[in-house]
Amino acid sequence: MTTAVAPTRPGQVIADLLPASRVRDAALVAGGAALTGLAAQIAVPVPGSPVPVTGQTFAALLVGTALGTGRGLASLAIYALLGLAGVPWFAEGSSGATVSFGYILGMLLAATVVGALARRGADRSVVRMAGTMLLGEAIIYAIGVPYLALAADMTMTQAIAAGLTPFLLGDALKAALAMGVLPTAWKFVKRES
């Protein structure tokens, strides 16, 4: 028994290959928020930093790329709003406006940008996916680090040392993992169609 795979068209993201419906979109949005919340629980404390290493950024960028601009933004917005409302699914089971909340705000914008790039085919090759992930990470830091400086009463130099530098290697590894996930999925889809 084989299942039919919809033919691919320009402007699609991987989620568009599922049969279209409002139920599909709602499930994808809710699933993206839940995936980000679950990934945030994979947390490793960083000595000297109030921000742990988590799987949250990887999930947020993957959600944005796989779901596209609108659904990716909606997923991260639900994640952020429910976390602010008290759902303990931010890093290490926290909620509310923590000192690392700026990174979550950055994830909202990053998911939107990587989703838009995915609609333009950035998720279909390893090289373009690498650039997309690195841009997404840069957006997250561009918002998260200044927020950390303000929220934790740090200088920008201290915030960079505590909220950027310790994470660069891990983020490069996350980007490398993401570079393989979606391009591989598209190759599989093309073989099936």
MDAnalysis code that builds the backbone (N, CA, C; Angstrom):
import MDAnalysis as mda
import numpy as np

u = mda.Universe.empty(579, n_residues=193, atom_resindex=np.repeat(np.arange(193), 3), trajectory=True)
u.add_TopologyAttr("name", ["N", "CA", "C"] * 193)
u.add_TopologyAttr("resid", np.arange(1, 194))
u.add_TopologyAttr("resname", ["MET", "THR", "THR", "ALA", "VAL", "ALA", "PRO", "THR", "ARG", "PRO", "GLY", "GLN", "VAL", "ILE", "ALA", "ASP", "LEU", "LEU", "PRO", "ALA", "SER", "ARG", "VAL", "ARG", "ASP", "ALA", "ALA", "LEU", "VAL", "ALA", "GLY", "GLY", "ALA", "ALA", "LEU", "THR", "GLY", "LEU", "ALA", "ALA", "GLN", "ILE", "ALA", "VAL", "PRO", "VAL", "PRO", "GLY", "SER", "PRO", "VAL", "PRO", "VAL", "THR", "GLY", "GLN", "THR", "PHE", "ALA", "ALA", "LEU", "LEU", "VAL", "GLY", "THR", "ALA", "LEU", "GLY", "THR", "GLY", "ARG", "GLY", "LEU", "ALA", "SER", "LEU", "ALA", "ILE", "TYR", "ALA", "LEU", "LEU", "GLY", "LEU", "ALA", "GLY", "VAL", "PRO", "TRP", "PHE", "ALA", "GLU", "GLY", "SER", "SER", "GLY", "ALA", "THR", "VAL", "SER", "PHE", "GLY", "TYR", "ILE", "LEU", "GLY", "MET", "LEU", "LEU", "ALA", "ALA", "THR", "VAL", "VAL", "GLY", "ALA", "LEU", "ALA", "ARG", "ARG", "GLY", "ALA", "ASP", "ARG", "SER", "VAL", "VAL", "ARG", "MET", "ALA", "GLY", "THR", "MET", "LEU", "LEU", "GLY", "GLU", "ALA", "ILE", "ILE", "TYR", "ALA", "ILE", "GLY", "VAL", "PRO", "TYR", "LEU", "ALA", "LEU", "ALA", "ALA", "ASP", "MET", "THR", "MET", "THR", "GLN", "ALA", "ILE", "ALA", "ALA", "GLY", "LEU", "THR", "PRO", "PHE", "LEU", "LEU", "GLY", "ASP", "ALA", "LEU", "LYS", "ALA", "ALA", "LEU", "ALA", "MET", "GLY", "VAL", "LEU", "PRO", "THR", "ALA", "TRP", "LYS", "PHE", "VAL", "LYS", "ARG", "GLU", "SER"])
u.atoms.positions = np.array([
    [0.845, -1.174, 0.000],
    [0.000, 0.000, 0.000],
    [0.891, 1.237, 0.000],
    [0.643, 2.152, -0.906],
    [1.400, 3.398, -0.950],
    [0.449, 4.561, -0.739],
    [1.007, 5.616, -0.202],
    [0.199, 6.819, -0.031],
    [0.640, 7.825, -1.071],
    [-0.302, 8.547, -1.603],
    [0.015, 9.540, -2.626],
    [0.619, 10.772, -1.984],
    [1.636, 11.280, -2.604],
    [2.266, 12.510, -2.156],
    [1.900, 13.584, -3.164],
    [1.445, 14.715, -2.658],
    [1.073, 15.809, -3.548],
    [2.294, 16.286, -4.321],
    [2.120, 16.630, -5.589],
    [3.255, 17.159, -6.348],
    [3.714, 18.485, -5.741],
    [4.998, 18.726, -5.827],
    [5.533, 19.962, -5.247],
    [5.411, 21.108, -6.240],
    [5.208, 22.311, -5.679],
    [5.112, 23.521, -6.476],
    [6.022, 24.571, -5.843],
    [6.467, 25.520, -6.646],
    [7.230, 26.625, -6.055],
    [6.381, 27.341, -5.011],
    [7.011, 27.834, -3.984],
    [6.304, 28.553, -2.939],
    [5.769, 27.678, -1.833],
    [6.000, 26.373, -1.920],
    [5.533, 25.470, -0.881],
    [6.597, 25.270, 0.186],
    [6.121, 24.986, 1.397],
    [6.974, 24.474, 2.448],
    [6.549, 23.027, 2.671],
    [7.313, 22.298, 3.426],
    [7.059, 20.863, 3.589],
    [5.655, 20.601, 4.157],
    [5.153, 21.458, 5.038],
    [3.822, 21.259, 5.619],
    [2.713, 21.369, 4.582],
    [2.959, 22.090, 3.488],
    [1.943, 22.245, 2.447],
    [1.672, 20.955, 1.692],
    [2.495, 19.952, 1.883],
    [2.288, 18.685, 1.195],
    [1.186, 17.854, 1.846],
    [0.789, 18.200, 3.059],
    [-0.332, 17.520, 3.713],
    [-1.631, 18.068, 3.133],
    [-2.689, 17.258, 3.100],
    [-3.969, 17.755, 2.574],
    [-4.412, 19.027, 3.303],
    [-4.780, 20.044, 2.528],
    [-5.114, 21.357, 3.073],
    [-6.452, 21.350, 3.794],
    [-6.453, 21.926, 4.992],
    [-7.688, 22.161, 5.740],
    [-7.364, 23.053, 6.930],
    [-8.400, 23.631, 7.495],
    [-8.196, 24.442, 8.699],
    [-7.761, 23.566, 9.864],
    [-8.261, 22.353, 9.904],
    [-7.862, 21.419, 10.963],
    [-6.371, 21.120, 10.851],
    [-5.892, 20.893, 9.625],
    [-4.457, 20.656, 9.412],
    [-3.656, 21.840, 9.924],
    [-4.048, 23.041, 9.532],
    [-3.298, 24.223, 9.931],
    [-3.303, 24.410, 11.446],
    [-4.459, 24.201, 12.080],
    [-4.540, 24.328, 13.538],
    [-3.656, 23.288, 14.225],
    [-3.680, 22.068, 13.709],
    [-2.852, 21.008, 14.295],
    [-1.366, 21.301, 14.110],
    [-0.990, 21.814, 12.951],
    [0.414, 22.152, 12.708],
    [0.872, 23.285, 13.620],
    [0.044, 24.298, 13.785],
    [0.386, 25.430, 14.648],
    [0.528, 24.963, 16.096],
    [-0.461, 24.209, 16.574],
    [-0.400, 23.701, 17.952],
    [0.801, 22.753, 18.133],
    [1.012, 21.912, 17.135],
    [2.148, 20.988, 17.207],
    [3.485, 21.704, 17.224],
    [3.596, 22.788, 16.451],
    [4.827, 23.580, 16.445],
    [5.091, 24.228, 17.795],
    [4.035, 24.744, 18.424],
    [4.178, 25.337, 19.764],
    [4.594, 24.269, 20.765],
    [3.938, 23.110, 20.696],
    [4.259, 22.019, 21.628],
    [5.685, 21.507, 21.422],
    [6.104, 21.361, 20.175],
    [7.475, 20.917, 19.895],
    [8.488, 21.896, 20.483],
    [8.240, 23.181, 20.328],
    [9.149, 24.190, 20.881],
    [9.178, 24.101, 22.404],
    [8.010, 23.934, 23.020],
    [7.951, 23.792, 24.478],
    [8.663, 22.553, 24.977],
    [8.508, 21.451, 24.267],
    [9.216, 20.214, 24.645],
    [10.719, 20.371, 24.472],
    [11.131, 20.955, 23.361],
    [12.557, 21.129, 23.095],
    [13.205, 22.066, 24.107],
    [12.438, 23.001, 24.654],
    [12.974, 23.918, 25.662],
    [13.327, 23.185, 26.947],
    [12.736, 22.002, 27.152],
    [13.025, 21.242, 28.368],
    [14.354, 20.491, 28.282],
    [14.895, 20.396, 27.079],
    [16.249, 19.858, 26.915],
    [17.168, 21.037, 27.223],
    [17.591, 21.141, 28.455],
    [18.320, 22.321, 28.905],
    [19.572, 21.933, 29.677],
    [20.666, 22.586, 29.342],
    [21.934, 22.373, 30.030],
    [22.393, 23.731, 30.551],
    [22.540, 23.861, 31.877],
    [22.995, 25.152, 32.426],
    [24.389, 25.512, 31.909],
    [24.602, 26.797, 31.724],
    [25.897, 27.318, 31.293],
    [26.485, 28.085, 32.474],
    [27.651, 27.650, 32.980],
    [28.245, 28.363, 34.113],
    [28.444, 29.853, 33.795],
    [27.995, 30.704, 34.709],
    [28.158, 32.142, 34.547],
    [27.104, 32.804, 33.680],
    [26.108, 32.042, 33.227],
    [25.068, 32.607, 32.369],
    [23.690, 32.272, 32.918],
    [22.760, 33.218, 32.886],
    [21.388, 32.913, 33.295],
    [20.592, 32.211, 32.186],
    [21.237, 31.984, 31.049],
    [20.579, 31.374, 29.897],
    [21.164, 29.983, 29.664],
    [20.332, 28.925, 29.690],
    [20.858, 27.588, 29.436],
    [20.917, 27.281, 27.933],
    [21.677, 26.276, 27.576],
    [21.641, 25.731, 26.217],
    [20.390, 24.867, 26.146],
    [19.562, 25.085, 25.137],
    [18.327, 24.298, 25.002],
    [18.148, 23.851, 23.550],
    [17.156, 23.004, 23.343],
    [16.763, 22.617, 21.998],
    [15.717, 23.564, 21.427],
    [15.372, 24.582, 22.187],
    [14.300, 25.511, 21.843],
    [14.570, 26.275, 20.544],
    [15.772, 26.783, 20.361],
    [16.052, 27.553, 19.146],
    [15.998, 26.657, 17.920],
    [16.530, 25.450, 18.035],
    [16.479, 24.501, 16.926],
    [15.027, 24.227, 16.538],
    [14.182, 23.963, 17.543],
    [12.770, 23.685, 17.269],
    [12.084, 24.887, 16.638],
    [12.343, 26.073, 17.164],
    [11.688, 27.273, 16.633],
    [12.051, 27.510, 15.179],
    [13.320, 27.328, 14.839],
    [13.743, 27.532, 13.449],
    [13.213, 26.426, 12.542],
    [13.175, 25.213, 13.047],
    [12.625, 24.111, 12.265],
    [11.129, 24.308, 12.034],
    [10.418, 24.758, 13.058],
    [8.981, 25.030, 12.933],
    [8.746, 26.111, 11.889],
    [9.489, 27.199, 11.963],
    [9.322, 28.277, 10.987],
    [9.584, 27.806, 9.570],
    [10.645, 27.038, 9.396],
    [11.012, 26.571, 8.061],
    [10.019, 25.544, 7.530],
    [9.595, 24.625, 8.368],
    [8.687, 23.564, 7.924],
    [7.260, 24.047, 7.716],
    [6.826, 25.021, 8.533],
    [5.432, 25.460, 8.456],
    [5.226, 26.691, 7.589],
    [6.281, 27.449, 7.354],
    [6.145, 28.672, 6.572],
    [5.865, 29.865, 7.463],
    [5.813, 31.014, 6.849],
    [5.725, 32.281, 7.570],
    [4.553, 32.359, 8.541],
    [3.345, 32.245, 8.054],
    [2.155, 32.450, 8.891],
    [2.002, 31.423, 9.988],
    [2.089, 30.151, 9.630],
    [1.919, 29.103, 10.642],
    [3.097, 29.077, 11.610],
    [4.295, 29.353, 11.115],
    [5.465, 29.400, 11.996],
    [5.342, 30.512, 13.019],
    [4.958, 31.706, 12.548],
    [4.747, 32.833, 13.457],
    [3.641, 32.509, 14.461],
    [2.544, 31.930, 13.991],
    [1.429, 31.589, 14.894],
    [1.877, 30.584, 15.957],
    [2.660, 29.586, 15.572],
    [3.152, 28.594, 16.532],
    [3.983, 29.241, 17.628],
    [4.920, 30.099, 17.217],
    [5.791, 30.737, 18.201],
    [5.036, 31.773, 19.023],
    [4.039, 32.412, 18.442],
    [3.218, 33.358, 19.200],
    [2.426, 32.625, 20.282],
    [1.849, 31.486, 19.936],
    [1.123, 30.689, 20.932],
    [2.078, 30.221, 22.026],
    [3.243, 29.754, 21.624],
    [4.256, 29.326, 22.596],
    [4.585, 30.471, 23.560],
    [4.860, 31.647, 23.021],
    [5.230, 32.798, 23.854],
    [4.072, 33.242, 24.752],
    [2.891, 33.368, 24.183],
    [1.746, 33.850, 24.961],
    [1.356, 32.888, 26.077],
    [1.342, 31.593, 25.791],
    [1.000, 30.627, 26.836],
    [2.081, 30.589, 27.920],
    [3.344, 30.735, 27.520],
    [4.418, 30.797, 28.509],
    [4.310, 32.026, 29.387],
    [3.956, 33.151, 28.778],
    [3.740, 34.371, 29.572],
    [2.559, 34.214, 30.522],
    [1.556, 33.446, 30.089],
    [0.362, 33.237, 30.907],
    [0.585, 32.228, 32.030],
    [1.743, 31.580, 32.057],
    [2.043, 30.677, 33.165],
    [2.288, 29.230, 32.808],
    [2.118, 28.851, 31.546],
    [2.435, 27.464, 31.165],
    [3.946, 27.281, 31.322],
    [4.379, 26.300, 32.113],
    [5.810, 26.155, 32.405],
    [6.569, 25.422, 31.296],
    [6.610, 26.017, 30.116],
    [7.291, 25.326, 29.020],
    [8.392, 26.148, 28.380],
    [8.808, 27.220, 29.047],
    [10.037, 27.890, 28.639],
    [11.202, 27.048, 29.171],
    [12.415, 27.452, 28.906],
    [13.596, 26.688, 29.310],
    [13.534, 26.319, 30.788],
    [13.849, 25.071, 31.048],
    [13.895, 24.523, 32.406],
    [12.565, 24.624, 33.140],
    [11.456, 24.559, 32.419],
    [10.142, 24.584, 33.039],
    [9.724, 25.937, 33.591],
    [10.338, 26.995, 33.091],
    [9.976, 28.330, 33.579],
    [8.821, 28.899, 32.764],
    [8.307, 30.023, 33.233],
    [7.255, 30.747, 32.515],
    [7.389, 32.218, 32.880],
    [6.630, 33.052, 32.203],
    [6.666, 34.483, 32.479],
    [7.804, 35.174, 31.755],
    [7.958, 36.453, 32.041],
    [8.967, 37.276, 31.362],
    [10.309, 37.140, 32.083],
    [11.012, 36.061, 31.819],
    [12.320, 35.804, 32.414],
    [13.379, 36.674, 31.730],
    [14.617, 36.643, 32.244],
    [15.686, 37.432, 31.625],
    [16.011, 36.924, 30.222],
    [15.626, 35.686, 29.924],
    [15.903, 35.151, 28.587],
    [14.699, 35.270, 27.645],
    [13.663, 35.992, 28.045],
    [12.471, 36.129, 27.205],
    [12.773, 36.817, 25.872],
    [13.793, 37.632, 25.822],
    [14.166, 38.283, 24.564],
    [14.511, 37.284, 23.476],
    [15.073, 36.149, 23.855],
    [15.377, 35.113, 22.867],
    [14.083, 34.561, 22.269],
    [13.051, 34.452, 23.090],
    [11.753, 33.977, 22.591],
    [11.162, 35.008, 21.630],
    [11.288, 36.287, 21.958],
    [10.838, 37.322, 21.025],
    [11.620, 37.230, 19.717],
    [12.913, 36.979, 19.825],
    [13.734, 36.790, 18.630],
    [13.284, 35.590, 17.815],
    [12.844, 34.532, 18.507],
    [12.361, 33.334, 17.800],
    [11.106, 33.631, 16.999],
    [10.255, 34.525, 17.506],
    [9.056, 34.924, 16.750],
    [9.451, 35.516, 15.403],
    [10.367, 36.460, 15.424],
    [10.809, 37.094, 14.186],
    [11.592, 36.113, 13.323],
    [12.459, 35.324, 13.947],
    [13.272, 34.371, 13.183],
    [12.403, 33.331, 12.482],
    [11.388, 32.813, 13.165],
    [10.498, 31.824, 12.538],
    [9.796, 32.425, 11.324],
    [9.429, 33.683, 11.425],
    [8.777, 34.377, 10.315],
    [9.732, 34.514, 9.128],
    [10.953, 34.938, 9.401],
    [11.935, 35.146, 8.328],
    [12.338, 33.828, 7.685],
    [12.649, 32.804, 8.487],
    [13.062, 31.529, 7.876],
    [11.894, 30.877, 7.147],
    [10.672, 31.109, 7.633],
    [9.495, 30.608, 6.921],
    [9.342, 31.254, 5.559],
    [9.578, 32.561, 5.494],
    [9.511, 33.269, 4.210],
    [10.604, 32.777, 3.265],
    [11.791, 32.545, 3.793],
    [12.881, 32.034, 2.955],
    [12.600, 30.608, 2.477],
    [11.983, 29.807, 3.337],
    [11.621, 28.444, 2.932],
    [10.619, 28.473, 1.781],
    [9.699, 29.421, 1.800],
    [8.737, 29.556, 0.692],
    [9.444, 29.892, -0.619],
    [10.646, 30.417, -0.512],
    [11.437, 30.743, -1.707],
    [12.461, 29.650, -2.018],
    [12.314, 28.485, -1.368],
    [13.159, 27.343, -1.682],
    [14.411, 27.191, -0.841],
    [14.552, 27.987, 0.213],
    [15.770, 27.916, 1.034],
    [15.891, 26.618, 1.813],
    [14.806, 25.858, 1.924],
    [14.835, 24.604, 2.678],
    [15.125, 23.388, 1.797],
    [15.452, 23.622, 0.537],
    [15.589, 22.490, -0.382],
    [17.020, 22.102, -0.694],
    [17.985, 22.882, -0.244],
    [19.382, 22.494, -0.436],
    [20.146, 22.726, 0.858],
    [21.189, 21.973, 1.047],
    [21.983, 22.063, 2.265],
    [22.610, 23.451, 2.407],
    [23.155, 23.983, 1.336],
    [23.828, 25.283, 1.404],
    [22.840, 26.395, 1.752],
    [21.704, 26.437, 1.075],
    [20.720, 27.483, 1.366],
    [20.117, 27.312, 2.759],
    [19.937, 26.057, 3.170],
    [19.402, 25.802, 4.509],
    [20.398, 26.272, 5.567],
    [21.688, 26.093, 5.321],
    [22.712, 26.561, 6.267],
    [22.616, 28.071, 6.439],
    [22.520, 28.782, 5.336],
    [22.395, 30.235, 5.408],
    [21.127, 30.664, 6.109],
    [20.033, 29.953, 5.857],
    [18.750, 30.258, 6.479],
    [18.831, 30.084, 7.992],
    [19.411, 28.977, 8.435],
    [19.530, 28.711, 9.865],
    [20.444, 29.732, 10.543],
    [21.544, 30.059, 9.898],
    [22.464, 31.040, 10.488],
    [21.809, 32.415, 10.590],
    [21.042, 32.802, 9.584],
    [20.317, 34.064, 9.645],
    [19.295, 34.031, 10.787],
    [18.579, 32.925, 10.912],
    [17.612, 32.783, 12.001],
    [18.270, 32.915, 13.365],
    [19.412, 32.257, 13.532],
    [20.153, 32.358, 14.797],
    [20.581, 33.801, 15.053],
    [21.070, 34.475, 14.023],
    [21.511, 35.862, 14.180],
    [20.354, 36.759, 14.621],
    [19.173, 36.535, 14.081],
    [17.996, 37.316, 14.469],
    [17.662, 37.076, 15.938],
    [17.715, 35.822, 16.357],
    [17.415, 35.490, 17.758],
    [18.380, 36.216, 18.692],
    [19.666, 36.188, 18.358],
    [20.656, 36.868, 19.203],
    [20.521, 38.381, 19.141],
    [20.172, 38.915, 17.986],
    [20.052, 40.367, 17.839],
    [18.977, 40.938, 18.754],
    [17.985, 40.132, 19.091],
    [16.937, 40.571, 20.011],
    [17.218, 40.065, 21.425],
    [17.657, 38.821, 21.540],
    [17.850, 38.201, 22.853],
    [18.957, 38.811, 23.686],
    [20.089, 39.117, 23.068],
    [21.230, 39.627, 23.840],
    [20.955, 41.026, 24.405],
    [20.459, 41.980, 23.613],
    [20.132, 43.287, 24.219],
    [19.047, 43.191, 25.297],
    [18.071, 42.311, 25.093],
    [17.030, 42.111, 26.109],
    [17.659, 41.581, 27.390],
    [18.563, 40.611, 27.255],
    [19.264, 40.067, 28.414],
    [20.021, 41.172, 29.152],
    [20.702, 42.032, 28.409],
    [21.453, 43.132, 29.022],
    [20.526, 44.013, 29.847],
    [19.372, 44.350, 29.295],
    [18.420, 45.205, 30.018],
    [17.787, 44.474, 31.204],
    [17.323, 43.260, 30.978],
    [16.595, 42.522, 32.012],
    [17.493, 42.090, 33.166],
    [18.743, 41.794, 32.873],
    [19.663, 41.324, 33.915],
    [20.593, 42.432, 34.398],
    [20.356, 43.657, 33.951],
    [21.176, 44.806, 34.332],
    [22.664, 44.539, 34.060],
    [22.936, 44.146, 32.801],
    [24.307, 43.872, 32.365],
    [24.718, 44.909, 31.332],
    [26.019, 45.056, 31.152],
    [26.495, 45.840, 30.020],
    [26.344, 44.964, 28.782],
    [26.424, 45.545, 27.607],
    [26.350, 44.739, 26.382],
    [27.517, 43.745, 26.317],
    [28.682, 44.154, 26.780],
    [29.832, 43.245, 26.783],
    [29.555, 42.046, 27.680],
    [28.982, 42.282, 28.846],
    [28.631, 41.180, 29.745],
    [27.548, 40.296, 29.134],
    [26.561, 40.912, 28.507],
    [25.473, 40.146, 27.892],
    [25.988, 39.293, 26.737],
    [26.905, 39.822, 25.961],
    [27.500, 39.033, 24.866],
    [28.278, 37.860, 25.442],
    [29.037, 38.101, 26.507],
    [29.820, 37.035, 27.134],
    [28.923, 35.968, 27.765],
    [27.780, 36.370, 28.315],
    [26.890, 35.431, 28.994],
    [25.804, 34.858, 28.092],
    [25.406, 35.604, 27.061],
    [24.237, 35.203, 26.283],
    [24.472, 34.954, 24.816],
    [25.731, 35.028, 24.370],
    [26.038, 34.758, 22.965],
    [27.233, 33.819, 22.820],
    [28.366, 34.254, 23.305],
    [29.611, 33.516, 23.094],
    [29.538, 32.042, 23.496],
    [28.982, 31.686, 24.679],
    [28.967, 30.271, 25.060],
    [28.085, 29.385, 24.174],
    [27.257, 30.003, 23.343],
    [26.265, 29.247, 22.581],
    [26.631, 29.046, 21.110],
    [27.675, 29.675, 20.655],
    [27.998, 29.660, 19.225],
    [28.295, 28.257, 18.702],
    [29.073, 27.475, 19.422],
    [29.396, 26.118, 18.960],
    [28.136, 25.250, 18.897],
    [27.339, 25.295, 19.952],
    [26.101, 24.515, 19.969],
    [25.148, 24.920, 18.868],
    [25.070, 26.208, 18.587],
    [24.190, 26.675, 17.521],
    [24.700, 26.257, 16.152],
    [26.006, 26.203, 16.000],
    [26.563, 25.702, 14.736],
    [26.185, 24.230, 14.549],
    [26.209, 23.458, 15.626],
    [25.802, 22.050, 15.537],
    [24.316, 21.914, 15.230],
    [23.495, 22.751, 15.854],
    [22.051, 22.732, 15.572],
    [21.786, 23.104, 14.113],
    [22.502, 24.096, 13.615],
    [22.340, 24.501, 12.214],
    [22.743, 23.367, 11.286],
    [23.820, 22.656, 11.631],
    [24.260, 21.527, 10.806],
    [23.201, 20.431, 10.784],
    [22.584, 20.179, 11.917],
    [21.520, 19.174, 11.971],
    [20.335, 19.609, 11.111],
    [19.938, 20.854, 11.235],
    [18.815, 21.373, 10.447],
    [19.124, 21.345, 8.959],
    [20.399, 21.539, 8.609],
    [20.782, 21.538, 7.190],
    [20.469, 20.198, 6.542],
    [20.468, 19.140, 7.336],
    [20.183, 17.831, 6.767],
    [18.720, 17.448, 6.791],
    [17.963, 17.959, 7.734],
    [16.590, 17.500, 7.948],
    [15.664, 17.832, 6.779],
    [15.465, 19.106, 6.486],
    [14.486, 19.475, 5.460],
    [14.949, 19.187, 4.038],
    [16.200, 19.449, 3.666],
    [16.612, 19.050, 2.313],
    [16.440, 17.550, 2.071],
    [16.703, 16.745, 3.099],
    [16.514, 15.294, 2.973],
    [15.038, 14.959, 2.806],
    [14.186, 15.639, 3.578],
    [12.742, 15.402, 3.449],
    [12.267, 15.743, 2.041],
    [12.751, 16.851, 1.468],
    [12.354, 17.226, 0.102],
    [12.852, 16.199, -0.909],
    [14.040, 15.671, -0.737],
    [14.543, 14.628, -1.647],
    [13.669, 13.393, -1.586],
    [13.239, 13.034, -0.392],
    [12.359, 11.886, -0.216],
    [11.015, 12.123, -0.917],
    [10.458, 13.322, -0.755],
    [9.182, 13.669, -1.388],
    [9.304, 13.598, -2.912],
    [10.379, 14.126, -3.444],
    [10.570, 14.108, -4.897],
    [10.687, 12.684, -5.424],
    [11.314, 11.794, -4.658],
    [11.415, 10.388, -5.085],
    [10.064, 9.720, -5.111],
    [9.176, 10.091, -4.141],
    [7.861, 9.483, -4.029],
    [6.871, 10.005, -5.057],
    [7.098, 11.232, -5.557],
    [6.100, 11.808, -6.480],
    [6.333, 11.379, -7.900],
])
